[in-house]
């Protein structure tokens, strides 16, 4: 990992320019306290370069991390763009490589690999535009309140109060040339179609820019989700009777948190409902994501690695198949 270099005269001039450009933006960001160590995921795009500039000007001790997924020719050279920007603005830098093969769920797998390298507390450069895209994407997937709340504002997502156009303008103001990622135009990815087709259509139908509307809605629902999560935490997800008797909204949240554990992404609703059916004695067991199975024994639910049916029993009765049985 490279450490910050003393600024050159050109760097100091760039710093003064950045001071002016960032002054109006920092008040809408949610960086941690001055002097805090902060890892920033910086791909070299406008949003992530703006994150780097704003993070350093907020007084954080920034480490810019570039993650190369190796998905397109020349991607490794983008690390040099990030390294140069980190040097100019007084941040440390390191480059990481991950292997993500092409195929189904490419975006999700790349995102997971990047998060594992960056760490759970790293900051990313998602803006209000990304938030709007996330809300619509989660709506299309049938998400509930938590999904429609989108990303939560805070140190991990400090730029949610900014627009994408503002990050582009900031890069121009400080003399940074962002990397252009051609995958952002690839219609294979749902997010790109939401960005280039659905959001413009929604704005046209509404007769106004819907990004602030969706971002504001996400903020309201985030508060609702936090309240429900606090109440649901009082329900023991391993107590089958308590889970079966809880209001469905709380039971679902309790199970979702239990199945997620320390993972990055919650399970689908169908898996949560299967677990609730186990608690209500409507199923003997249920398969859940991660190659696991939830079973009920003497009134308690437990999660175990899935095993062949002939080797397992639930509540004293042999399970005849690995598939869920009603």
Secondary structure as GFF3:
##gff-version 3
##sequence-region A 1 326
A	DSSP	alpha_helix	9	26	.	.	.	ID=ss1
A	DSSP	beta_strand	37	41	.	.	.	ID=ss2
A	DSSP	alpha_helix	46	57	.	.	.	ID=ss3
A	DSSP	beta_strand	61	68	.	.	.	ID=ss4
A	DSSP	three_ten_helix	75	77	.	.	.	ID=ss5
A	DSSP	alpha_helix	78	88	.	.	.	ID=ss6
A	DSSP	beta_strand	92	97	.	.	.	ID=ss7
A	DSSP	alpha_helix	106	118	.	.	.	ID=ss8
A	DSSP	alpha_helix	128	140	.	.	.	ID=ss9
A	DSSP	alpha_helix	145	148	.	.	.	ID=ss10
A	DSSP	alpha_helix	164	174	.	.	.	ID=ss11
A	DSSP	three_ten_helix	182	185	.	.	.	ID=ss12
A	DSSP	alpha_helix	190	193	.	.	.	ID=ss13
A	DSSP	pi_helix	194	198	.	.	.	ID=ss14
A	DSSP	alpha_helix	199	206	.	.	.	ID=ss15
A	DSSP	alpha_helix	211	232	.	.	.	ID=ss16
A	DSSP	alpha_helix	240	245	.	.	.	ID=ss17
A	DSSP	alpha_helix	248	260	.	.	.	ID=ss18
A	DSSP	alpha_helix	269	279	.	.	.	ID=ss19
A	DSSP	beta_strand	285	288	.	.	.	ID=ss20
A	DSSP	beta_strand	292	297	.	.	.	ID=ss21
A	DSSP	beta_strand	300	305	.	.	.	ID=ss22
A	DSSP	three_ten_helix	309	311	.	.	.	ID=ss23
A	DSSP	beta_strand	313	314	.	.	.	ID=ss24
A	DSSP	beta_strand	317	318	.	.	.	ID=ss25
###
